């Protein structure tokens, strides 16, 4: 059986939601970071 192989693959082959338990601190940290408005990161953007 042929399996597609790509050196530039940017996705993981597993679903991390299955691996990380619902009560894990990583999910709380992710929710906190995602709640920060994008405008707060504007001063750190690089313009070329």
C-alpha positions as CSV (number, residue, x, y, z in Angstrom):
1,X,0.0,0.0,0.0
2,X,1.3,3.4,-1.0
3,X,1.4,6.1,1.8
4,X,1.7,9.8,0.7
5,X,4.9,11.2,2.3
6,X,5.7,14.9,2.3
7,X,8.9,16.4,3.9
8,X,7.0,19.8,4.2
9,X,4.1,18.3,6.1
10,X,2.7,20.8,8.6
11,X,-0.1,18.8,10.2
12,X,0.1,16.1,12.8
13,X,-1.3,12.7,12.0
14,X,-3.2,12.5,15.3
15,X,-6.0,14.6,16.8
16,X,-4.5,16.3,19.9
17,X,-7.9,16.8,21.5
18,X,-8.0,13.0,22.0
19,X,-4.6,13.0,23.6
20,X,-5.0,16.0,26.0
21,X,-7.5,15.4,28.8
22,X,-10.3,18.0,29.2
23,X,-9.0,19.0,32.7
24,X,-5.4,19.6,31.5
25,X,-3.8,23.0,32.3
26,X,-2.8,23.3,28.6
27,X,-6.4,23.8,27.6
28,X,-6.8,26.6,30.1
29,X,-3.6,28.3,28.9
30,X,-4.8,28.0,25.3
31,X,-8.1,29.5,26.1
32,X,-6.4,32.4,27.9
33,X,-4.1,33.1,25.0
34,X,-6.8,32.8,22.5
35,X,-8.9,35.4,24.4
36,X,-6.3,38.1,23.9
37,X,-7.4,40.5,21.1
38,X,-5.2,40.5,18.0
39,X,-4.7,44.2,18.4
40,X,-2.6,43.6,21.5
41,X,0.0,42.0,19.3
42,X,0.2,44.8,16.8
43,X,3.2,46.5,18.4
44,X,5.3,43.3,17.9
45,X,4.5,42.9,14.2
46,X,7.5,43.3,11.8
47,X,7.1,45.3,8.6
48,X,9.5,44.6,5.7
